[in-house]
Amino acid sequence: MSVPGKPESYLFKTKNEAIIPLKKLNHIDTAFLLADEVEKGIPNRYGIVQQIVIDIKKEGLQTNLEGKGSIWQFKLQSAEAYSLGIDFSTFHLPDGASVFIFNEAHTQLAGGFTSLDNNALNKLTLADFRGQHAIIEYFEPFNPSFPGELIIGAVSQSYKNIFQTNQNRIGINCPEGANWQDAKHSVCLMTFHDFQYDYLCSGFLVNNVRLDGTPYFQTANHCLSTNSMAATLVTYFNYENSTCSSQDADTIQSLSGATVVATSDYTDFTLLLLNQYPPQSYLPFYAGWDASDKKPLSGTCIHHPSGAPKCIAIDSLPLTTYAYVISWQDGNLFTSSAANTHWDVFFTDGIVESGSSGSPLFNENQLVIGQLHGGDSVENYYGKFSLSWNQISQASKRLNVWLDPDNTGTITLEGTYMMKKPKVMFSTGLTQVCHGAPVIFSDKSKYLPDQWNWIITPSGYAFANGTNSNSRNPAIAFNDGVYTITLIVSNAYGSDTLTKVNYIQSGNLQVSFTPPNADSIVCGCNLNNYPLVASGATSYVYTIQRTDKIGYVTKLDSLFLSLIAAEKKNGSFNSWVKVTGTQGSCSVSDSLLLKVIMPPNDDVENSVQLWPGRSGVYSNFCASVQQNEPHPPTSSCIAANSWCPIAGTIDKALNNTIWFNFMAPPNGLISIVTHGITDRIALYDADQSSNIVSGDPTLYKILAANDGRSHNDSMARLDNISVVPYKQYWLQIDGTNKVTGNCTIDLLSNSIEVFPNPSSGQFNIIISGMASGTADVTILSPIGSTVYSDRFNVPLDSNHFNFDLSHLAQGIYYMRVKINGTVMTAKLMKIN
């Protein structure tokens, strides 16, 4: 969006003899590119993109202007192009700076582009500049509020002339367009690129129920559907011939950049949010719409065929719904549209062409009912606005979330101009500031004010960096005290005033983290570019206590933390994180205790070993799901080898899993019972743990699974599962419906485990029963005489015992244990 003016070099009284640095662009093979687009079926392609890096302030010719500032000039040269498109990968200008593009003869001029074009991405793509060369001139005043940055990242060369005449088409200002002089102002030619080639389509401003002038812009999904391409978008307003017979269309009114807010290939629409409000001088008209699916009595398309000046095509007969599947070819991609999703249009006056894609189809009430998907010179298909409205559940794939954000139920909305007085808004990054340090105030007003008046009370402040009370974004330094700020903005349609009482407190800073002054609990699985945001200063330095466990990167006011992968198995830990913020001569610090929670057995390779009896307590809080982690079938809640069916689309098959392993008991039967959280369990057989997460189901086997003992008991249980004695198995536990918390595990089997065996006398015995009980223990000699007997209370969570048999002679002995009516035996070998 340019502002009136001329390059500073136009004012030179004497010829500058210095040679402007030149970049000759790559040769373009026009014949090959034309043949290639025909072969691939890409008729709306018109240019080729060359990636370059040119820092204008470093590589341009610098000239100092006494009493003003400096200019830098650089020249781009093509041997074959019809026009050049300049893509600034970095565009960030201070107030008072400007960029102009012109040719050597000074017969073409684009700009000036100023701080009004600054945006959050610090990028800017300019409208195509006609001709085979372009001189870029950047002016920066002395003592700017900050050093400007201007870097060219790509240049497009058009191998087709998109600035062509209307030929035999029906121009919008021919008699057929007489009744469409308001709606026409909503339609734009649009160009964009994918960093390899340039493309063109049509699109239109679209109204929303709030009538607030939000610059929503609609086109076709097959034209543009990604933010990377939307960032390169240029929309050309009022690109039309003034009369039916003239050829005077001008591309001077353009805007740059957008983001995708909704897109769907179901009806082939994309809804964009332009980076800028169209200025009032563009006469922006926000098209109305009809989402009712009522059969139209006629259809009218306003469009830019092959990039030509604005045209009109009319189907004067009632429209019908196309009742069949539509097959499409876009390059090498073949797709289809479902039946009954498009309007079927046969134009009685005019035709559409490549480049018309995305243009609006209006009904007899001049309301949008669809956008052009494709067709031929006879029959054309428009994706239905009524289906784009709310047919798909995701907000990012439907229109009503954005065009009726308050869910009023509106089905039809008239179009309107958005020429109105501005609505004032402003902010500053800091409200608690350091005395004497300049603070930049940012005007956020809507509807394009062109005058600003800042009023500050009380006195005790000064404007800085060459700004004053009428600057759009002034820099102001304050003495100690509390200040009220008023901003008055105006344009040709009126003015608006905003006062923020006691808005600025000057003296010392208040630096803090978000969350502020509190311990922060974070799951280790979420510690992946985890942001901590500092506020209260203009620059920050960070200190992290546990750099052995946490990696980090910093960016302006944000600290991004990531867990060092090797630390995952080591479990939870704490780390202090400190920020020191500075503005001017003031520095203040804040810190928080980051509590990183990680189950050490989150991954199968770090599984915890279980022993017969009761183990715990374990938690699956902050547990995650490994890549390729398997799960049982989800067909039944209480079956022995299944989990409950997945409920809706919220619950996932796996949510917060933890892992265990155990050696199978000598009797070859195992039962597993869990207590605590509502959980689901699965038992795996594999040669090694990595096989389970290999993604190859032939390398592991799910022996059993359960998601509930009964309809009245939702905790899991596996009973009498056959296993191979002394073989290793793995147990997976997950919370049902994303439940997290503590659990204990009973590993039950009627068995005795002895270790070490043989032993010189100290034997560790695990007595495992199916429940707690009293065990009668007898040790017999090889000839059957009793050498030891005793009775023990054996609870599930305390079933390990130590027997000192060092007084016995070397040899083989037999242990017999009777518990809960079950008798078990084991052989002991005593050595010297």
N, C-alpha and C positions, 0 to 999 in steps of 0.2 A: 504494500500500500504506500504509494509515493505521496510526497508533499511538494507543492510548487517550489521552484527554484532553479538555479543553474549551477554547474560546477564552478569551483573557484578559478580553475584554469581558463574559463571563458572570459574572465576579467583581466587576464594578463595584458598589459599594454605593449609589451615587446614579445617577440617570438622566443619560446624556450628552445634552445638549440640542443639540449640534452636528449639522448635517445631513450625512449621508453622501452623497458625490458619486454621481450616478446616470447610467447609460447606458441609454437606451431603445433596444431593439433594433428592427430593421426589421420592418414588418408582413409577415406571411406569409399568402399566399393558399392556404389549405388546400384549397379545392375545386379550384383549378387544379392543385396539386401531385398530388392524388389522381388526377385525370383524366389528367395527364401520365404518371404511372407506369403506369397501365393501358395507355395508348396505346403506350408504349415497352417494355412488358413488363419492368418492374423492380419486382417485388413486395417485395423485401427493403429498399427504401429507406424511411426513416422521418423524416428530418430535413433541414434546410437550414442551410448554414454561412454565417455572416457574418464577413468578415475585418475585424478591428479591431486597434488598437494601444493598449493601456492599460497604462502603467507604474504598478503599484500604489504604489510608493514615491514617485512624483512626483505622481500624480493622486488618490491615496487620501487620506482624512481621517486625519491623523496625531495620535496621542495618546501622550504620554510617560508611562510608568508609573514612578513613583519607586522606585529601587532595583532595577528589573528590566530595562527597555528601552523599546521603542516598539512601538505597533501602527499599522497602516494599514488602513483599511476602504474598500471600494468596492462599489457595488450595481449589479447587472444586472437589467433589467426587460423582460419580454415580455408582449404583450397576448394571444397566442393559444397559446403553446407548452404541451405536456403536461410537458416536462422540458427542462432546459438542459444542454448539454455544454460544459465550459470547457477550452480548449486553451491551455496556457501555452507561448508560443513561446520564452520564456526562463524557466527554473526552475533556480536554483542557490542553495542555502541553506547557511549555515554551521551547525555544530552548535549546538543550543539553539534554533534558529528553527523556526517551524511555520506552517502554513497551514490554516485551517478554512473551510468553506463552510456557511452556515446560512440559515434564513429568519427573517423578522421575529418570528414567533411562537415561535421556538426549538423547533418541533416536529420539525424535520428538521436533521440535522447530519452533515457528512461531514468526515473528517480525524481527527487531524492528519496532514498531509503534511509530512515533515521531510527532513533531509539524507539519510536512507535512500533517498529517491526521486531523489536526484541521479544523473545518468547522463552518458555521454560526449557526448551531443547537447545537453545542457542544455535539454531539452524535457520536457513532461509533459502528457498528456491525461487528464482526470478522467472517472470514471464519470458518466453522466447524473444530474443532480440534479432530483428531481421538483418540479414546480410552475412558476410563471411568474416567480419572482424568486429571486435568490441574492445573499447578501452574502459577499464575500470578505474575510477578515481575515488579515493577515500580522503575525506577532510576530517581532521580532528583539531578542536580548538586547544589553545594553551591551557594548562592547568585543568584538565577534565576531571570529572568526579571519579573516574577510574580509566585506566588505559583501555582503549577499544581493541577488539579482536576481530579480524576479518580474514578468513582462510577459505580459499576455493577448494572444494573436495571433489568436484566432478563438473564436466562440461559436456553438454549434449550437442550433437550436430544433426540437424534434420536433413534427411535425404529426400524428403517430399515436402512440397510447399504447402503448409497448412493454412497459410494466409492467402486463400484463393478467392476467386469471384464466385458468385452464386450460379453462374451458368444458366441452366434451364430450370433451376429449382424455384420454389415460390418463397420469396423473401417475406419476413415477418411484417414489413411495412408495405407490402402489396395489398390490394383490396381485400384479399381473403383474410388478412390479419387485422382488419380495421377494428373488430370487436374484441381483440385480444391485447390491447395496448397496456393493460395493467399486468395481466398474467405473464406477459413476455419478460417482464423485469425480474422474474424469479429464475429464469433459465440461463444457464451459463455453459460456455465451452470449458472443458477441463482437460488439462494435460498433466502427466505424471510419469514417473519412470520407476523401474525395478533395479536400478543401478547397472543395468546392461542395455536396455532399450527404452525409448520414449513411446508413450501411447497417448491417444486422445479419446474422449467420450463426451457425453452430455450429462448434465445434472441440474438440480433445481433447489432453491431455498424452499423450506417447508415450514409452515406455521405450527405453533403448539398452543394447547388450550390456555396456558397462562398468558398468552399474547405478550410475552416479555422480550421478544426480539432475539432470543437465543439463536445463534446462527447455525441451525441444523440444515444440512445439505444432503439431498438424497440422490443416489445414482444406482447403477447395477452392480450386483455382486461379482459378475464375471469381468467387470471393468476393474474394480478396486475393492479389496477386502482386508488388507493388512495395514497396520500402523506404519510399517517401514515405507510403504508406497504412499500412504496418506500424507506423510511428512513432506513428500516432494510435490504435492498437489498444487497446481496453479489454477484458479478459477477466474475466467474472463467474463466480466459483467458488460452488458450492453454492447456486445460485439455484433453489430448489425448495420446494414446499409440504411441511410436515412430515408430513402425513397425506394420504390420498386425498381427503378431503373438505374440508380446511382451505384457506384462502387467505392464507397468512402468509409467502410467499416474500420474502426480503430480498436486496438487491443490495449489502450492505455489504462483502462480501469480493471485492475486485477487484485487478487488477494493470494496469499501464499500459506500453505500448510493446513493440516487438519488432523483429527484423530478419529478412529472408528469407534462408534458407540454401539452399533448393532449391525449385523449382517447375516444373511441366510441365502443359501443356494436354492431353498425350497421354492421361493418366488423370485429369486434373483434380485434381491435389493441389498443396498448398503446405506446406512444412515451415518453421516459424518458430522462432527462438530468442527466448524472452521476455527482456525486459530485467532481470527480477528472478526470484529463486527464490521459488516460492510458499511462504509461511510455513507452519510446521507446524500452526498453528491452522486452516488451510484444509483439512487432511486430504488433501493432494494425492496422487492415485493415478496412477501412470504406466502407461498401458494397454499390455498385451502385444500381440503381433502374430503373424501367420502369413503368411510370404512364399512358401509352397509351391505355391499355386494348387490345393490339394486341394479337391475339391468339398465345400462345407459341408452339413451335415445340417439346419441351420436358420440363420436370420439375425435378429439383434436390433439395433435402432437406438435409441440414447439421444440426445435432441436437444432443441432449443429452438424449437418451431414458432412462427413469427411473433414471436419474442422472448419467448414465454410461459415460465413456470417449467418446469423440466426434465420431459420426458415420455419415454415408451417406446413403441415399435412393434415387433411381432413377426411374422416369417414362420416358422411352425412346420414348413414343408415344406422338403425339400432345394432348394437354390438351383441355378440354371443360369447358364451364360455366355450373354450376349446375342450372337447370332451375326451381327448385321447392323450396318451403319453407322447411327449415331444422329445426327440433325440437331438443332441447338440454335439458339435465338434468345435473345440477351442484349441487350436494347435494340434498337438498329439493327444489331447485329452478328450475322451468321449464321455458324455454325461447324459442324463435324461431328467425331464420334469414330469411329475405325476399328472395324471388327467385332472381336468377341472381346476387347474391352478392359474390359468392365463386367460386373458381376453384375446379373442380372435378378431383381428382388424384388417379390413380391406379398404385402403384409402381411395376415395373417389377424386380427391384433388391432392396432388403432390405425392412424393414418396420419401421414405427414410433410407439411409445408407449406413455404412460403417462410420462410426463416430457419433451416430444418433443414439447408440446404446446408452441406457440410463436416463433418457429424456422422458418427461412426464406425458402421460395420456390423461387429458381432461375430459370430463363428461359435459353434457349440455349446460350445466350450471357452473362451468369453469372451475370444477373441483377435481383434484388429482384422484384417479382410480387405479393407477398402475404406472410402471416404468418399463421401457423397452428392453426386452431380453434378446430378441433377434427375429429373423425371418428373411424374406426376400423382397423383390420388387412388387410382388403381388399380395402376399399374405404375411402378417406380422403378429408377434405374440408379446403381450405385456403382462408381466407378473402382477397378480392382483394385490392392490393395496389392502383390501379387506382381509386377505389371508396373511399378508405381512403384518397386519395390525396385532393379532394375538393368537395366531394358529399354533405357534411353537412355545413351549413352556419357559425356555430360558430367556431371561431379560435381554441377553446379548443377541437374540435372534428374533426379536419382535419390536414393533414400532410404538405400541401404546404406552410402554413404560416411559418413553422419552417424550412423546408428543402429548400424552395425557398423564403427567407425572403424579397428579393428585387423584387419579382414578375416578374422575367425575362421571365416566360412562358416556362421554361425548362421542357421537358417531360421525357427525359432519361438522366441519369448521370452515368458515369463510377465509379467503385470503385477505391480506392487509399490507399496507405500507407501514414501515416502522420509522417514520420521521417524527421524532419527538424530542422534547427537552431532555438533557442528560439527567442521570440519577447518580448522585455523588457517593463515592466510597473511597476510603484511603486507609492505609496501614503503614506501619513501620516494623522492621524486624525486632526492635527493642522498645520497650516502654520504660524500663528502669535502666538509665544510661549513666555513663561516666561523665563527670563534669568536663566541659571543654572538648569532648570528642565528637566530631560531626556524625549525625545520624541521617540516613537517607529516607525520606518519606516517599511512598509509592502511591500514585494516583491509580485507583481501581475503578473509576467511574464508568458507567455504561452509557451507550448512545452517543459516543464520540464528542465530548466537549472539546472546544478549541481555545478556551481561556480558563486560567486558574488564578485564584487569589487566596493566599495563605495568610491567616491572621493568628498571631500567637500572643497570649497574655499569661503572666505579666512580661515586662521587658526583662532583659538579662539573657538574651540569646543573640546569635549572629548567623546569617546565611554564609555558607562556605562553598568552596570549589567552584566559584563563578556563578552560583545560582542566586536567585532572588525570590521575592514573594510571588512572582508571576510564573515561576518555573513549574513545569509539570511535576517533576520529581526532585524537589530541592534537598540540599544537604544543610542541616541546621545543627549548630553547636550550642549547648545550654550551660549556663552557670547552675550552681546548686539551687534546687527549688522544685516546685510543682507547677506544671504548665498546662493550660487549656489550648487545644488546637482547633481551629475552624478552617474549613476549606469551602470556597464558593467556586463552582464550575458553571460554565455557560456555553451555549452555542446559539445558532440563529433561531432556535425554537424556544429558548428560555434558559433558566438557571436553577440551580439547586444548591442547598447549603447543608453542611453537616458539621456539628460541633461535638468534640469529645472532651468532656470536662475532666480536668486533672489527669490527662492522658499520659503525660511524660513526667516521670520523677527522676530528677538529675542529682547525682551525688556519688553513689556507689552502685555496683552491679549486683544482681541476684542471679547467679548461675545455678542451673539445676539439670538433672537428668530426667528423662521420662522413662519409667515412672519416677516421680520426684521423691527424694529423701526416704526411700523405703527399700526393704529387701525385695529382690525380684527372683521369683522361682521360675525356672525355665527347664523344659525337658531337653535332655541332651540330644534327642533326635530332631529337635527344632533348632538346635544351635548350628544353623547353616545360613551364613550371612544375616544373623539375627541382629536387628537394629536397636541401638540405644541412641536416643536423640537428645542432644544437649540444647539448652536455650539460655538466653540472657547475655550473650556476648557476640562479638563478630568473628573471633577466631578461637580455636580450641586446641589443647594438647591433652592426650589421653595416656593413662597408665593402667596396665592390666597386671594383676598380681600373678596369676597362674599362666604365664606364657608357655609353660611346659605342656599345658593341656589345651590352651585356647590360642588359635590364630586370629589375626584381626587385620582389617583395613580401615582407613579413615577417609571420609569425604565430607568436607565442610563441617556441618554441625552434627554429623552422624558417625557412629562407630559401629562397624559390622563385625560380629563375632562368629567364629566357626570352630567347632570342636575338632581337635586333632584326631583323626580317625583311629589311630592306634590306642587312644585313651578310652575308647568306648567300653572295653572289657573291664576297666578298672573301677567302674561304678561312679557313684555320685561324689561331688566335691563342691567346695565353696571357693569363690574368688572375689576379692575386692576390685572394683573398677572405679577409677578416678578421672575426673575431667577438670581441667583448669581453663577457664574462659577469660579472654582479654578483650577490652575495648579501650582504645586510647591508653591512658596510663593506669587503668584499673585492671586488676586480676583477682578472680575469686574462684574457689574450687568447690566441688561437690563430689560425693562418692556414694556408691551403693554396694551392697553385698549380693552378688549373683550366686544363687543356689542352683546348681546344675544337678538335676535328678536323672539318674540312669540306672536301670536294673543291670547288674553285671552279666546276667544271663539273657540279655535281650536277643542275642544271636545264637543260633544253634551251635556254632563252633565254640561258644563260651558257656555251654550248658553246665548247670550245677549238678554234681553227682548226688544221687539219693541212696540211702541205705534202708534196709528193711525196717519197718516201723513208721513212726510219725516224724516228719521233717517240716521245718518252717521256722519263723513266718517268712513268706515271700510276697513281694508286691509286683504287680504289673503296671503300676502307675508310671507313666512316661515311657512305657515300652512301645516299640515300633514294629514294623513289618519289614522283613528282609526282602530284597529282590529275589524273585522266584520262590518265595516261601510257599509251600503247598498247604492245602487244607482238605479235610474230608468232603465227601458229597454233602450238599445242604438240602436234604430231602425230608428228614424227620427229626423231631426234637428229642425223642426218647429211645430211638433205635440204637443198638449197640455199636453201629459202625457209621453213624451219620450225625450231622449237626442240624439245627433248626433251619428251615428255609429263611433266606435273606428277606428282611422286612422292608418293602418299598425300595427307594433308591438312596436312603440315608445311610443305612448300615452297610458295611462292607463285609466280605467273606472273612477277612482278618482285620483286627483292629489293634490290639495291644498284647502281643504274644511274648511269653517267656518260655525258656527251654530247660529241660532236665535230662539227665541220663542215669542209668543204673545197670548193674550186672544182674542177669537173670538168676533167680534162686536155684539151688540144686534139684528141687522137686519139679521144675519145669512148669509151674503154674504161678500166676501173679494176679492180684487184684489191686486196683488203684481207686482210692476214694479221696475227694477233695472237700475242704471245708472253708467257709468264708464267703468270698464274693460269688455271685452268680456267674459260673464259668462254663467253659466247654473244653474238652480235652481230646487229644489224639495220640495214639501210640504208634511209633515208627520203627521199622526194621531196615537197617542199612549197614553196609560194610564200614562206612565212615560218615561223619557228620556232613561233610561237604557234598555228599551225594544227595542229601535231602534238599538242598537249595541249588542243585545243579540245573534245574529246569528240565531234567530228563526223568520222567516218571518210571522208567525201567530200572533206575538205580536205587529205588527205595520202595517200600511197601507200607501201606497204612494197615496195621494189624487190627485196630479197633478204635472207635471214637464214640463219644457220648456228649449230649448237650443238656442232659437232665435225667434224674433217676426215675421220675414219674411226673404226671401232670401236676402233682402237689409238691414236688421237691425238685427245684430247678438246678441244684448243684449236681456235678457230674460224677459218674462211677463206672468203672470197668470191672467185671467179675470173671475170675478164673480164665484168664487169657493164657493160652499155651505158648510157651517160650522155650528157647533152647538154653539149657543150663549153662551158666557162666558166660553167655553171650551179652554184648552191650546193646541196649535199646535206648530210644529217645522219646521223651514225653513233651508234648506241646500243650500249653495252657493259654487260653484267650478269654477275655471277659465277654460275656454275651451282651449284645446291644451296647458295646463300647464301655461296659462297666470296668472300672479300675478299683484296686484296693488290695487287701491282704488275703492270703490263703495259706492253709497248711495242706500237706499231702501225706496220706497214709499209703505206704507201699506194703501190701499185705501178702504174706505167704507162710504156710506152715513149714518152716525150714530152720535149720541151724547153720550158721556160717562161722567158721573157725579160722583165725589168723593170728600170728603166723603158724603154719602147720606144715612141716614139723617145727618143734620149738624145744629149747633147752629147759622149758618149764613154765614160762609166762604165756598163757593162752588168752586171747581176746575172743569172746563168744558173743554173737548176736543171736538172741532167741526171738524168732519171729513167729507170731501167731496172727490169727485173723481178728483178734480183739485183745484188749488188755486182760490179764488173768494172773493166776498163781501157778508157777512152774515148779514141778518136782524134778530135781536134777540128780542123776546117779551116774558115777563113772565106774566102769568095770574093768578088771584086769583081763588079759587074754584068756584066763581060765575061768572067768565069770564071777570072780569074787569082787565085792564092793570095796573100792578104795576111797570113794568120796561120795557123800550125799548131802543135799541141803534143799531148802525151799526158798524161792524168791518171789517177790511181788514184781510182775513184769508189765508196766504200763507201756503203751505204744510209743510214747516219746522218751522212754528211758529203758531200752532193752539191750544195752551193751554191758557186758560183765567181764571181769578179769579173774582168771583162775590161776593160782600159783601151784603148780604141780612139780616144782623142782625137787621135792623130796622123794618122788617116785623113781623107780629104776627105769633105765632105758628100755623102750619097747613100745608096743602098740596097745592102746586103750580104747575103750568104747564109751561114748556119752549117750545117755538116754534122757530125753526130756519129755515130760508129760504136762501139757497145758491145755486147758479148756476141753479135755477129753481126747485130745490128739496126742499120739506118741510119735516122737521124732528121734532119729539117731544120727550120730556122726562119729567118725574115726579120728582119734588123736594119735600123733606120733611124737613120743618123747625121746629126745637125743641128749647126749652129754655135751 
